[in-house]
Amino acid sequence: MLARLRSWADLARAWRAPLAALTLLSALAAFGAAVYRDQVAQALILHAMDPAPRRVSDLALAQAQLHATALETRTGGPPAALRQRYEAFVAGISALQDVEELRLLAELPRFRTTLDRLLTFQARIDDRLGRSLDLPAAIATEMPPDAVEEMLLLLPRLREPLAELAQSAIAAHRLDLVRRTRIVRIADRVGLLSAGLAVACALLLAAGLVARRRDKEPDPPTDGEPAVPARRTAPIGPALLAASARDMAGPLHRIAGTFGLILEQPGLDPSQVQALRAARDAADDMLTTSRLLLDAAALAQGRAVLTAQPFAADEALARGVRGLEERIAGMGGRVMLSRDPGVPPRWIGDGERLSALVRMLVLRCLPLRPGAALVVRLSREADGLGVEVGDPAASALPADVFEPVDLHEAWPGEDLAEGLAAVGAYAEALGGRAVRLRAGAGRSETLRCLLPFAPAGEAVAEQPPRPAAAMRALRVLAVDDVPTNRRLLAAMLERHGHVCDVAADAREALRMIRATTYDAVLMDVQMPAIDGVEATRMIRALPPPAGKVPVIAVTAHVLPEQRAGFLAAGMVAVIEKPVATADLLAALTAAVAHGGARPAPFDDSREPLVDAQTLALVRSTLTPADFSRLVERQIGAGAAALARAEAAAARGDAAGFEEALRDLAGAYEGLGASRVAATVGAVLDRRADLEALRRVVTDTAAQLHRRRAEAPAR
């Protein structure tokens, strides 16, 4: 037990910088959850005192009392009492019209109909009262007989609508209270998880400090005994590193998932959404680090092996930054991928792990300043392939102006050293090394990894590349009224060699289309003044070639009837927000495919059936029973999606076919079944057929069943 505690203390001492960052992040997350919980709790208390249900119930009671008093008046009762009851009923109707105070009622489906009937009743009775209506109820003692008869005729018709409205208001009020209470409980859980993680990391840091002081202050020798050199601490083994990465992955999964649940709740302020997204991104970054450490430990222990397969260097870079485009564009920055002219396009090595290393390097350079750019460049080195990440100014400097810097050294006032220890460990696990190079008195820095990969063939590499016509450089116009969306689309396209102009509204887009010839137009649907559908109709009214340009809808509204409306207006495809780079490039390729060559056949052997590391990470966060149920549920969802795709293909429903295939890819992707997603993309690109997809789904399901039956690794 003592040896295990010492090993944990040594681990904490070696990783004190990441542990300190994780402690601070967890403490901030706990504080933010507490502040958000107080705000939601205050809103819950105010909502509990909402007067809407009480006022509707009072009005239903006033209707019954008014009806009873009208019956008494017809049989000889005093008309003054009926007049007072009527005035009280009218006051209740007026109170229902205060929509600013009674927002709950305005959301009920039958509120407007019931209110119209109440106002109609009031108008008809007021007509019967005539001039006595202007007198106050205290001195108005007359009630015309025709007004009494009108009340007796109309009041029974109001009983059922008022009773239903009162029940609906009470039910809606209770449901809203339950929803807000659930948000408070979720915030409490996030706070507890974050606080627990912060305390655990703080204890590890304290243990690391004790271990450091123990090593610096060896026990003095006693009199008469020779001095014994201080014992050096043994290096941390891969097994302990893997166990630590798995232990971190579980809490980080739960924290990121809980933040995702909170983000799905309606009614959040933009500032709250921004803070929650930042916290979720930070948890995802730490989760990426834990995956890298877990893979590095598996390679060191021999539980995983490096592959030596041909891969496309440009595709490996694109996979490394996939999913980060929107986050970087939201910062006002962009990522540029490049390959030196002398670098062959295809290499032999582990392309998947190269993508993971590139992603980690990019994450360590975030956040970017607004307007800043980040260059990811491939170079050919004497030892193999070089991957360089830095700002454009640094990448343009000659190599002799850079000096090497310690991987653990931080800039004055900066924290770029954070996470580079994990990068260095992963690069060494891949057989290479990571270095930091600084130039210009510390003003420019480049992170560089050298990997022992070999070119896939010198003869092929020296031939001039001949890209397919569908992947030629396109000139695209992106139309969106949100600046962040325009920057995101431009960054995605420019990174893949295309030219992207932007327009802020439909009028500017029409002017640019008349003046410039574009290969395609990316059109946002919801825009002020002229929306995307109307703008497409106006484009189609232009003379060719401007009127023939392909228009692709970019929107979050993709219901079947809306998709049909977009296509009827002249759009050729629909892309769902948030936009993924693969979907964007596939839509552009299909839009201009009439002038291009057929794509190359799909080779499904390049993707593994199931990624063992991803599946192990998912298994580590669940109990065996929950993991078994998850596998069964996802396989069932995939089978249902495949059946829907086959039915849609049989009836010629292109939109339903595409939607079913994307559901199929999503069902398997969470379990690390990357070959299913790759084959789905090939089917959508017409590089594979449904028979190949059925074969891959069957093989993947069989392997997942076998993995589910295996005992989890300890």
FIMI-108099 format. One record per residue (C-alpha): x, z, y. Coordinates in Angstrom, 3 decimals. Example, Ala and Ser with C-alpha at 12.3 -4.5 7.8 and 13.67 -1.06 7.14 Angstrom:
// residues 2
12.300, 7.800, -4.500
13.670, 7.140, -1.060
END
This chain:
// residues 714
0.000, 0.000, 0.000
2.829, 0.886, 2.348
4.556, -2.403, 1.603
1.381, -4.325, 2.380
1.010, -2.493, 5.707
4.608, -3.304, 6.582
4.087, -6.968, 5.762
1.049, -7.067, 8.063
3.074, -5.393, 10.804
5.846, -7.976, 10.401
3.264, -10.763, 10.569
1.815, -9.320, 13.771
5.272, -9.074, 15.312
6.056, -12.721, 14.528
2.682, -13.958, 15.835
2.299, -11.605, 18.766
1.664, -14.389, 21.308
-1.277, -15.986, 19.414
-2.616, -12.524, 18.572
-2.477, -11.509, 22.232
-4.312, -14.694, 23.208
-6.931, -14.122, 20.501
-7.344, -10.487, 21.595
-7.911, -11.543, 25.197
-10.305, -14.312, 24.146
-12.302, -11.943, 21.935
-12.493, -9.325, 24.681
-13.708, -11.930, 27.174
-16.263, -13.172, 24.658
-17.515, -9.613, 24.097
-17.739, -9.030, 27.860
-19.558, -12.335, 28.402
-21.989, -11.561, 25.582
-22.703, -8.147, 27.119
-23.343, -9.647, 30.568
-25.546, -12.379, 29.115
-27.407, -9.802, 27.025
-28.174, -7.719, 30.116
-29.526, -10.771, 31.943
-31.761, -11.764, 29.028
-32.933, -8.172, 28.553
-33.877, -7.932, 32.233
-35.827, -11.179, 31.957
-37.494, -9.828, 28.791
-38.668, -6.694, 30.608
-40.064, -8.750, 33.488
-41.791, -11.109, 31.079
-43.392, -8.199, 29.239
-45.225, -7.366, 32.490
-46.599, -10.912, 32.880
-50.177, -10.532, 34.266
-51.442, -13.829, 32.810
-52.963, -12.524, 29.527
-54.588, -9.577, 31.299
-56.156, -11.755, 33.980
-57.644, -14.162, 31.457
-59.051, -11.247, 29.451
-60.505, -9.697, 32.625
-62.121, -13.020, 33.513
-63.707, -13.271, 30.034
-65.080, -9.737, 30.483
-66.366, -10.600, 33.984
-68.185, -13.626, 32.512
-70.006, -11.399, 30.015
-70.931, -8.883, 32.718
-72.136, -11.634, 35.064
-74.338, -13.093, 32.325
-75.868, -9.677, 31.537
-76.539, -8.981, 35.249
-78.178, -12.407, 35.659
-80.567, -11.590, 32.804
-81.441, -8.284, 34.464
-82.030, -10.004, 37.815
-84.421, -12.523, 36.267
-86.470, -9.647, 34.812
-86.679, -7.789, 38.147
-83.268, -6.309, 38.682
-81.632, -6.027, 42.152
-80.108, -9.343, 43.321
-77.350, -7.521, 45.264
-75.735, -6.413, 42.001
-75.720, -10.000, 40.729
-74.177, -11.172, 43.994
-71.362, -8.651, 43.679
-70.713, -9.634, 40.066
-70.571, -13.280, 41.089
-68.067, -12.587, 43.887
-65.843, -10.695, 41.432
-66.039, -13.627, 38.983
-65.076, -16.089, 41.749
-62.110, -13.878, 42.676
-60.927, -14.042, 39.041
-61.155, -17.850, 39.107
-59.062, -17.945, 42.293
-56.427, -15.714, 40.644
-56.056, -18.212, 37.788
-55.025, -20.918, 40.259
-51.845, -19.043, 41.263
-49.627, -21.238, 39.050
-46.390, -19.923, 40.609
-47.185, -16.431, 39.337
-48.957, -17.436, 36.130
-46.528, -20.028, 34.715
-47.472, -19.064, 31.176
-51.044, -20.302, 31.664
-49.944, -23.655, 33.045
-48.165, -24.406, 29.735
-51.273, -23.801, 27.592
-52.946, -27.026, 26.369
-56.555, -26.020, 27.261
-55.874, -24.272, 30.541
-56.565, -27.250, 32.811
-59.793, -28.139, 31.016
-61.088, -24.566, 31.177
-60.106, -24.218, 34.838
-61.967, -27.437, 35.691
-65.096, -26.116, 34.000
-64.824, -22.833, 35.913
-64.442, -24.656, 39.243
-67.412, -26.878, 38.376
-69.486, -23.764, 37.661
-68.457, -22.226, 40.997
-69.298, -25.398, 42.914
-72.769, -25.694, 41.390
-73.635, -22.039, 42.061
-72.318, -22.292, 45.629
-74.618, -25.254, 46.204
-77.576, -23.117, 45.139
-76.579, -20.234, 47.420
-76.480, -22.440, 50.511
-75.991, -20.666, 53.852
-75.905, -17.188, 52.294
-72.537, -18.119, 50.871
-70.891, -17.459, 54.229
-72.114, -13.839, 54.261
-69.926, -11.134, 52.710
-71.080, -9.647, 49.414
-71.663, -6.255, 51.062
-74.570, -7.556, 53.200
-75.693, -10.572, 51.168
-78.563, -9.176, 49.088
-80.444, -12.382, 48.259
-79.875, -14.454, 45.157
-82.097, -17.571, 44.992
-83.996, -17.911, 41.724
-82.599, -21.397, 41.140
-79.064, -19.967, 41.404
-79.942, -17.334, 38.796
-81.357, -19.964, 36.458
-78.240, -22.135, 36.976
-76.035, -19.179, 36.039
-78.049, -18.503, 32.888
-77.699, -22.157, 31.963
-73.940, -22.517, 32.573
-72.475, -19.100, 31.728
-72.999, -19.321, 27.912
-71.011, -22.559, 27.918
-68.012, -20.725, 29.401
-67.908, -17.933, 26.827
-66.055, -19.807, 24.051
-63.487, -21.618, 26.289
-62.595, -18.342, 28.028
-62.244, -16.505, 24.718
-59.971, -19.248, 23.310
-57.902, -19.287, 26.508
-57.460, -15.505, 26.333
-56.346, -15.669, 22.693
-53.942, -18.538, 23.421
-52.430, -16.686, 26.395
-51.890, -13.532, 24.316
-50.344, -15.518, 21.448
-48.040, -17.518, 23.747
-46.990, -14.318, 25.490
-46.103, -12.682, 22.171
-44.176, -15.731, 20.938
-42.131, -15.830, 24.137
-41.376, -12.132, 23.778
-40.208, -12.720, 20.190
-37.972, -15.623, 21.275
-36.360, -13.617, 24.062
-35.899, -10.631, 21.779
-34.157, -12.903, 19.272
-31.762, -14.111, 21.976
-30.944, -10.483, 22.833
-30.201, -9.765, 19.171
-27.972, -12.836, 18.871
-26.065, -11.749, 21.991
-25.656, -8.278, 20.449
-24.211, -9.810, 17.286
-21.803, -11.994, 19.248
-20.682, -8.967, 21.221
-20.137, -6.914, 18.060
-18.227, -9.709, 16.313
-16.051, -10.376, 19.353
-15.398, -6.687, 19.956
-14.522, -6.144, 16.296
-12.140, -9.095, 16.315
-10.535, -7.843, 19.543
-10.034, -4.358, 18.073
-8.538, -5.809, 14.867
-6.119, -7.997, 16.817
-5.187, -5.076, 19.088
-4.384, -2.930, 16.048
-2.232, -5.725, 14.634
-0.407, -6.013, 17.955
0.210, -2.267, 17.973
1.550, -2.452, 14.422
3.807, -5.308, 15.471
5.202, -3.288, 18.374
5.895, -0.346, 16.056
7.663, -2.645, 13.597
9.727, -4.165, 16.412
10.819, -0.734, 17.668
11.629, 0.306, 14.096
13.958, -2.663, 13.648
15.633, -2.185, 17.041
16.361, 1.540, 16.493
17.967, 2.038, 13.027
18.402, 5.548, 11.726
21.831, 6.993, 12.705
24.196, 7.795, 9.798
24.651, 11.448, 8.831
28.016, 13.168, 9.048
30.382, 12.139, 6.331
28.378, 9.097, 5.283
29.415, 5.530, 6.085
27.219, 3.574, 8.460
24.837, 1.258, 6.661
23.809, -1.938, 8.440
20.155, -2.097, 9.385
17.997, -3.822, 6.766
16.679, -7.176, 7.933
12.998, -7.808, 7.442
12.224, -10.435, 4.842
10.605, -13.591, 6.213
6.841, -13.900, 5.956
5.845, -15.782, 2.836
3.436, -18.715, 2.632
0.949, -16.647, 0.593
0.554, -14.080, 3.372
0.321, -16.898, 5.938
-2.473, -18.583, 3.964
-4.338, -15.301, 3.522
-4.134, -14.595, 7.250
-5.415, -18.075, 8.091
-8.384, -17.618, 5.733
-9.142, -14.176, 7.184
-9.196, -15.626, 10.696
-11.349, -18.600, 9.687
-14.370, -16.513, 8.662
-14.900, -14.626, 11.970
-14.083, -17.743, 13.985
-16.674, -19.767, 12.045
-19.310, -17.116, 12.761
-18.392, -16.830, 16.442
-18.486, -20.604, 16.976
-21.755, -20.885, 15.030
-23.368, -18.058, 17.005
-22.392, -19.650, 20.301
-23.925, -22.877, 19.012
-27.195, -21.037, 18.279
-27.277, -19.604, 21.786
-26.622, -23.038, 23.302
-29.687, -24.361, 21.472
-31.945, -21.821, 23.210
-33.972, -23.301, 26.090
-33.913, -21.964, 29.617
-30.140, -21.469, 30.021
-28.593, -21.866, 33.462
-25.923, -24.601, 33.870
-23.276, -21.938, 34.549
-24.230, -20.117, 31.348
-24.092, -23.365, 29.365
-20.634, -24.143, 30.765
-19.312, -20.670, 29.910
-20.778, -20.759, 26.395
-19.316, -24.213, 25.736
-15.885, -23.056, 26.906
-16.040, -20.059, 24.571
-17.212, -22.236, 21.667
-14.385, -24.741, 22.329
-11.860, -21.902, 22.340
-13.160, -20.657, 18.980
-12.985, -24.209, 17.597
-9.379, -24.510, 18.816
-8.412, -21.309, 17.032
-10.204, -22.591, 13.932
-8.140, -25.802, 14.108
-4.989, -23.681, 14.294
-6.045, -21.684, 11.231
-6.698, -24.922, 9.289
-3.221, -26.170, 10.203
-1.611, -22.924, 9.070
-3.627, -22.952, 5.844
-2.502, -26.505, 5.083
1.128, -25.699, 5.970
1.068, -22.721, 3.592
-0.488, -24.832, 0.826
2.278, -27.423, 1.219
4.945, -24.742, 1.169
3.494, -23.154, -2.001
3.106, -26.477, -3.791
-0.699, -26.185, -3.973
-0.915, -29.374, -1.909
1.287, -32.443, -1.816
2.031, -35.000, 0.843
0.647, -38.457, 0.226
2.718, -41.594, 0.698
0.091, -44.261, 1.346
0.107, -47.132, 3.842
-1.865, -46.320, 6.986
-2.524, -47.906, 10.368
-0.726, -46.014, 13.122
-3.341, -46.813, 15.777
-6.171, -45.565, 13.554
-4.289, -42.323, 12.885
-3.946, -41.706, 16.636
-7.634, -42.486, 17.206
-8.689, -40.027, 14.472
-6.521, -37.351, 16.036
-8.396, -37.385, 19.365
-11.854, -38.161, 17.935
-14.381, -35.662, 19.219
-12.217, -34.601, 22.183
-13.182, -37.495, 24.482
-16.245, -35.812, 25.991
-14.433, -32.510, 26.472
-11.480, -34.159, 28.228
-13.748, -36.381, 30.324
-15.660, -33.265, 31.415
-12.384, -31.912, 32.821
-11.986, -35.112, 34.840
-9.047, -36.286, 32.738
-8.380, -38.941, 30.129
-6.186, -39.598, 27.088
-4.202, -42.807, 26.679
-2.964, -43.927, 23.246
0.005, -46.275, 23.103
2.528, -47.678, 20.659
5.961, -48.906, 21.694
6.483, -52.665, 21.240
9.042, -52.174, 18.480
6.882, -49.813, 16.419
5.340, -51.436, 13.303
1.548, -51.197, 13.145
1.518, -49.860, 9.560
3.570, -47.032, 8.037
3.895, -45.292, 4.680
3.195, -41.570, 4.786
0.411, -39.017, 5.145
-1.804, -40.549, 7.825
-4.498, -37.841, 7.624
-2.028, -35.048, 8.326
-0.481, -37.103, 11.110
-3.935, -37.192, 12.746
-4.233, -33.405, 12.380
-0.818, -32.938, 14.022
-1.757, -35.254, 16.910
-4.977, -33.315, 17.461
-3.071, -30.021, 17.604
-0.578, -31.441, 20.105
-3.376, -32.683, 22.374
-5.191, -29.321, 22.195
-2.038, -27.474, 23.236
-1.880, -29.566, 26.436
-5.443, -28.696, 27.503
-6.977, -28.009, 29.962
-6.090, -30.969, 32.169
-6.326, -31.000, 35.939
-9.061, -33.244, 37.405
-7.719, -36.794, 37.558
-4.797, -36.036, 35.222
-3.939, -38.148, 32.192
-2.331, -37.379, 28.861
-0.273, -39.984, 26.999
0.011, -39.959, 23.196
2.779, -42.418, 22.285
4.289, -43.583, 19.008
7.972, -44.485, 18.949
10.396, -45.607, 16.274
13.243, -43.179, 15.702
16.297, -43.260, 13.473
14.716, -40.656, 11.172
11.300, -42.323, 11.001
8.219, -42.141, 13.248
8.130, -40.264, 16.543
4.930, -38.832, 18.122
5.188, -37.941, 21.794
2.579, -36.167, 23.935
3.021, -35.656, 27.673
2.001, -36.802, 31.124
2.500, -40.478, 32.073
5.275, -39.633, 34.533
7.297, -37.926, 31.803
6.804, -40.764, 29.317
8.128, -43.254, 31.886
11.425, -41.366, 32.398
14.570, -42.435, 30.490
15.508, -40.390, 27.450
18.840, -39.133, 28.876
17.156, -37.077, 31.639
15.413, -34.746, 29.149
16.950, -31.556, 27.853
15.799, -29.644, 24.749
13.866, -26.409, 25.294
13.247, -23.525, 22.943
9.917, -24.055, 21.186
8.828, -20.488, 22.025
9.880, -20.550, 25.690
7.102, -20.794, 28.292
7.249, -22.371, 31.730
7.263, -20.006, 34.688
3.584, -19.394, 35.381
2.466, -21.602, 32.486
1.469, -20.956, 28.872
2.317, -24.230, 27.122
4.273, -22.298, 24.505
0.982, -20.991, 23.100
0.251, -22.654, 19.776
3.539, -24.519, 19.512
4.706, -22.194, 16.737
1.880, -23.557, 14.579
2.830, -27.108, 15.563
6.444, -26.464, 14.584
5.451, -24.950, 11.237
3.183, -27.885, 10.435
5.785, -30.468, 11.436
8.310, -28.759, 9.138
5.734, -28.731, 6.323
5.459, -32.509, 6.776
9.228, -32.790, 6.387
9.956, -33.319, 10.086
10.551, -31.202, 13.163
8.992, -30.537, 16.577
10.956, -30.377, 19.827
10.205, -29.786, 23.499
11.961, -31.890, 26.089
12.011, -31.042, 29.793
13.034, -33.141, 32.791
13.017, -32.852, 36.572
13.872, -29.138, 36.853
10.959, -28.191, 34.620
8.316, -30.279, 36.394
7.751, -32.702, 33.481
7.665, -31.877, 29.815
7.110, -33.842, 26.623
6.215, -32.518, 23.185
7.745, -34.646, 20.449
7.461, -34.559, 16.662
9.778, -36.545, 14.392
8.352, -37.360, 10.943
10.168, -38.985, 7.992
7.730, -41.865, 7.585
8.839, -45.370, 6.641
7.488, -48.696, 7.924
5.068, -50.401, 5.546
7.091, -53.653, 5.635
9.567, -55.051, 8.104
8.481, -58.665, 7.529
4.872, -57.887, 8.312
5.799, -55.670, 11.241
7.846, -58.396, 12.924
5.034, -60.957, 12.801
3.001, -61.182, 15.968
-0.305, -59.354, 15.513
-3.449, -61.457, 15.291
-6.432, -59.219, 15.924
-9.867, -60.285, 14.814
-11.989, -61.985, 17.407
-14.505, -59.118, 17.263
-11.805, -56.667, 18.310
-10.407, -58.722, 21.165
-10.110, -57.089, 24.568
-13.607, -56.967, 26.031
-14.767, -56.597, 29.609
-17.622, -54.084, 29.623
-19.850, -52.700, 32.379
-20.963, -49.064, 31.988
-24.068, -48.143, 34.023
-24.878, -44.430, 34.364
-25.914, -42.203, 37.270
-23.825, -39.248, 35.951
-20.105, -39.530, 36.924
-18.926, -37.612, 33.836
-20.705, -40.033, 31.500
-19.128, -43.005, 33.280
-15.639, -41.502, 32.958
-16.243, -40.735, 29.285
-17.309, -44.289, 28.419
-14.418, -45.757, 30.409
-11.899, -43.477, 28.683
-13.202, -44.397, 25.220
-13.022, -48.126, 25.864
-9.706, -48.205, 27.753
-8.030, -46.210, 25.001
-8.832, -49.066, 22.607
-7.582, -51.817, 24.894
-10.856, -52.824, 26.574
-11.565, -53.129, 30.310
-14.468, -51.051, 31.606
-16.079, -51.329, 35.046
-18.630, -48.714, 36.103
-21.811, -48.752, 38.178
-23.783, -45.753, 39.432
-27.250, -47.374, 39.480
-29.170, -50.499, 38.525
-28.804, -52.231, 41.906
-25.008, -51.950, 41.817
-25.018, -53.159, 38.210
-27.062, -56.263, 39.068
-24.712, -57.085, 41.927
-21.644, -56.762, 39.648
-23.240, -58.822, 36.849
-23.950, -61.660, 39.287
-20.334, -61.611, 40.506
-18.453, -61.008, 37.208
-18.821, -62.242, 33.641
-19.062, -59.344, 31.174
-18.974, -59.322, 27.377
-21.467, -56.435, 27.183
-23.313, -53.883, 29.329
-23.729, -50.206, 28.388
-26.996, -49.174, 30.075
-28.209, -45.609, 30.565
-31.989, -45.478, 30.145
-32.967, -42.593, 32.430
-31.786, -43.320, 35.976
-33.415, -42.697, 39.367
-35.215, -45.502, 41.240
-34.793, -48.274, 38.612
-34.450, -47.083, 35.014
-32.429, -48.819, 32.310
-35.387, -50.613, 30.714
-36.514, -52.184, 33.982
-32.902, -53.034, 34.855
-32.569, -54.869, 31.520
-35.687, -56.918, 32.279
-34.172, -57.840, 35.649
-30.923, -58.889, 33.927
-32.842, -61.080, 31.489
-34.503, -62.813, 34.467
-31.091, -63.938, 35.794
-29.855, -67.468, 34.996
-27.241, -67.818, 32.224
-24.621, -66.714, 31.476
-25.478, -63.463, 33.333
-28.960, -63.355, 31.831
-27.584, -63.658, 28.288
-25.125, -60.738, 28.411
-25.742, -58.210, 25.567
-27.207, -54.944, 26.885
-26.737, -51.799, 24.769
-28.908, -48.753, 25.513
-27.069, -45.417, 25.806
-29.578, -42.578, 25.721
-30.605, -39.361, 24.028
-34.169, -40.652, 23.561
-34.174, -42.576, 20.285
-37.668, -42.082, 18.915
-38.890, -45.086, 16.892
-41.458, -46.162, 19.467
-38.883, -45.820, 22.266
-36.317, -47.834, 20.311
-38.909, -50.590, 19.863
-39.557, -50.554, 23.611
-35.853, -50.863, 24.378
-35.473, -53.849, 22.054
-38.615, -55.460, 23.465
-37.128, -55.209, 26.971
-34.096, -57.262, 25.872
-31.594, -54.643, 24.697
-29.664, -55.524, 21.537
-28.738, -52.038, 20.250
-29.181, -48.333, 20.944
-26.418, -45.686, 20.974
-27.379, -42.028, 20.838
-25.864, -39.444, 23.189
-23.439, -37.725, 22.858
-21.570, -40.976, 22.291
-19.055, -41.119, 19.440
-16.183, -43.576, 19.705
-16.881, -45.076, 16.260
-20.543, -45.746, 17.149
-19.585, -47.266, 20.490
-17.006, -49.644, 19.019
-19.327, -50.608, 16.162
-22.145, -51.452, 18.573
-19.828, -53.532, 20.756
-18.460, -55.354, 17.703
-21.970, -56.166, 16.504
-23.072, -57.271, 19.987
-20.328, -59.894, 20.265
-20.086, -60.679, 16.529
-21.582, -64.150, 16.968
-18.270, -65.305, 18.417
-15.915, -63.451, 16.059
-14.560, -63.600, 12.526
-15.847, -61.595, 9.606
-14.252, -58.145, 9.308
-11.817, -57.370, 6.518
-13.180, -56.043, 3.189
-13.509, -52.275, 2.929
-11.048, -50.357, 0.728
-12.683, -47.024, -0.159
-9.602, -45.742, -1.999
-7.934, -44.907, 1.326
-10.290, -41.946, 1.835
-10.424, -38.972, -0.580
-13.736, -38.211, -2.257
-13.637, -34.553, -1.146
-11.069, -32.951, 1.139
-9.927, -29.848, -0.746
-8.851, -27.935, 2.363
-12.164, -28.433, 4.165
-14.174, -27.447, 1.097
-11.976, -24.367, 0.561
-12.486, -23.352, 4.181
-16.271, -23.675, 3.852
-16.192, -21.703, 0.589
-14.147, -18.898, 2.191
-16.846, -18.222, 4.804
-19.742, -17.907, 2.304
-20.662, -15.871, -0.730
-20.575, -17.758, -4.087
-24.377, -17.860, -4.221
-24.679, -19.153, -0.637
-21.959, -21.735, -1.265
-23.754, -22.982, -4.399
-27.042, -23.274, -2.497
-25.320, -25.097, 0.363
-23.815, -27.688, -2.006
-27.154, -28.251, -3.747
-29.017, -28.562, -0.433
-26.546, -31.060, 1.046
-26.487, -33.177, -2.138
-30.297, -33.213, -2.152
-30.414, -34.185, 1.521
-27.930, -36.979, 0.839
-30.001, -38.305, -2.085
-33.149, -38.299, 0.065
-31.332, -40.113, 2.892
-30.011, -42.752, 0.457
-33.532, -43.319, -0.889
-34.840, -43.762, 2.672
-32.068, -46.255, 3.409
-32.913, -48.310, 0.312
-36.619, -48.310, 1.236
-35.838, -49.344, 4.825
-33.601, -52.168, 3.584
-36.376, -53.393, 1.291
-38.907, -53.634, 4.126
-36.407, -55.011, 6.685
-36.433, -51.930, 8.971
-32.977, -52.119, 10.605
-33.486, -49.043, 12.793
-34.707, -46.901, 9.884
-31.866, -48.175, 7.696
-29.226, -47.153, 10.245
-30.834, -43.765, 10.864
-31.001, -42.982, 7.125
-27.349, -43.949, 6.622
-26.208, -41.680, 9.439
-28.225, -38.817, 7.941
-26.476, -39.511, 4.616
-23.034, -39.335, 6.238
-23.953, -36.113, 8.047
-25.180, -34.468, 4.826
-21.826, -34.945, 3.077
-19.431, -34.712, 6.020
-19.831, -30.936, 6.401
-18.480, -30.478, 2.857
-15.367, -32.560, 3.493
-16.684, -35.672, 1.694
-14.998, -38.128, 4.028
-15.299, -41.179, 1.729
-19.103, -41.163, 2.048
-18.877, -41.265, 5.851
-16.232, -44.025, 5.709
-18.364, -46.101, 3.323
-21.440, -45.637, 5.539
-19.436, -47.015, 8.462
-18.343, -49.955, 6.307
-21.962, -50.703, 5.319
-23.024, -50.656, 8.970
-20.119, -53.021, 9.756
-21.163, -55.271, 6.827
-17.850, -54.657, 5.025
-19.539, -52.965, 2.052
-22.929, -53.079, 0.350
-25.438, -50.493, -0.851
-24.165, -50.737, -4.418
-20.697, -49.554, -3.321
-22.304, -46.765, -1.289
-24.391, -45.620, -4.279
-21.259, -45.505, -6.431
-19.371, -43.403, -3.866
-22.320, -41.008, -3.431
-22.636, -40.550, -7.211
-18.892, -39.868, -7.633
-18.859, -37.480, -4.665
-21.870, -35.520, -5.922
-20.266, -35.184, -9.364
-17.003, -33.890, -7.891
-18.861, -31.426, -5.642
-20.725, -30.103, -8.686
-17.402, -29.568, -10.466
-15.863, -27.855, -7.425
-18.927, -25.621, -7.093
-18.485, -24.384, -10.656
-14.818, -23.552, -10.104
-13.859, -19.996, -9.257
-12.870, -19.608, -5.589
-9.165, -19.288, -4.859
-8.049, -15.765, -4.022
END
